[in-house]
Amino acid sequence: MAGFDTSMNTITLAQRLAEGRIPAPDALRFAMQIAEALRKIHEEGRAYGAVSTVSIALDNNSAELTPNMTAGDATTPYAAPEVLAGKAPDSRSDIFSLGTVVYEMLTGNRAFAGADRGKPASSGSPAVDRFVGGCTALDPQARLQSIKRVMMELKLLHGAARRAEVPVAARPSVEEAIRAEMQQLETRIQKRQHEHLQEQQKLVSEIQQAVTDAVEALRGQLAGVTNELNSSRERANQVEQSIEATGERMVSHVRNSVDAASVRLATVEQNGIAANGRIEHLEQSLEAAHPRIATLEERPIVSPEIQQNVAALAERMSHIEEGLDGARKRTAELHDLVAQDMQSLEKTLQGQSVSIESARTAMAQTDDLVERVVDALESLESLVLEKSGER
């Protein structure tokens, strides 16, 4: 587009079509030149966005895209349906617009009127209808997906048109065989991709279900342990309350005893009994009480029943701790299994990606091979036509 000529010899394709349709060989040659310009734009990661008969200039029997100054015009009858819906144009919308332009060059009529994007009327040629239909499908996914593929289809049409020098008729058996083989290859690749996707989804679903089941089982175990802990805490609180009550009773008894002794001492003091004999007798009584006091000191403050409850509680707490350790080990094992499954899934996904990329590479190589075959056929046809002209 950088070398666009604005001389008086240049007219737009719309001006040329005002005089009537263009002969098939010329129209298809123009279409291949426009497709080549779009290919360069798409390889730069851009879309032209406004392909129409007004944006194409004819100069010295060649076609060229003019610089796009509109940034995409969704009001033209050449715009793709997704562009009419407000989406940004892309390479597939350019292919849609190119298909409508090719249809108009070959038939002299527009493929669509206004916002209507139904199926265009038949051109009278099944080959042309098949090509235009592949370019102008409503669903972008159902169209020819690359401008390179469009160029190959145009070369096949152009070769048939040169041989016939009339609107393009049915293709030779070789071209039909190439098309059928390409279609079968695309079908096999799509089927394989679909099968791989289903296998991956099934594997992910199984892993998710296994993880969900394991998590639910772990939650159930944790809930049981939590209930046991709560029950143990309640029993421990009851034991603590019993110990506190026993301690309070003992303290109260000691206080009462001390108070009684104090009263008796006060009485003794008040009576003034200070005789030595009474003192000696008291000392002897105290000496006799020493063994009993020692025996009392050796006796445990907490009753045997309380000691048994405390021992049972300690044993129960030990079992609970062992259960928690087991739950922790099972959780760690579960985490290890999930990690292994995720690693296996990642390896599987990587393998599937490699397979898909290999299939895409094979498809690209097939496209290149078909393009070289078409070029060879075109060269052979040119040579045959030249020899026929010399004769």
Number of C-alpha atoms within 10 A of each C-alpha: 10 8 7 14 15 11 8 7 10 16 18 19 22 18 13 15 17 9 9 14 16 20 16 23 22 18 20 24 18 23 25 21 16 21 23 18 17 23 20 13 14 18 11 9 10 14 23 20 24 25 28 21 22 14 17 20 23 21 18 8 10 14 23 24 24 19 12 14 9 11 12 17 18 22 12 17 21 28 29 30 22 17 17 17 9 9 11 14 22 18 21 24 26 25 29 25 24 27 25 26 26 27 25 22 26 24 20 17 18 17 25 18 13 10 15 11 18 13 14 18 13 15 20 12 13 14 19 23 17 13 19 26 21 19 27 29 19 17 11 20 9 13 20 21 15 14 23 18 17 23 19 20 21 20 21 22 24 23 24 24 22 19 15 13 14 12 20 25 17 14 16 11 9 10 20 13 12 14 15 12 13 16 12 12 16 15 12 13 17 14 12 15 17 12 12 17 14 12 14 16 12 12 15 15 12 12 16 13 12 14 17 12 12 16 14 12 12 17 12 12 15 16 12 12 17 14 12 15 16 12 12 17 14 12 15 17 12 12 17 14 12 13 17 12 12 16 14 12 12 13 12 12 12 12 12 12 12 12 12 12 12 12 12 12 12 12 12 12 11 9 9 9 11 10 9 9 9 11 12 11 12 12 12 11 11 13 12 11 12 11 11 12 13 10 10 11 10 9 10 9 12 11 11 10 9 15 14 11 14 16 12 12 17 14 12 15 17 12 12 17 14 12 15 16 12 12 16 14 12 13 15 12 12 16 14 12 13 17 12 12 17 14 12 12 16 12 12 15 15 12 12 17 14 12 15 17 12 12 19 14 12 14 16 13 12 15 16 15 12 18 19 13 15 19 16 12 17 18 13 12 16 15 12 13 14 11 10 9 8 7 6
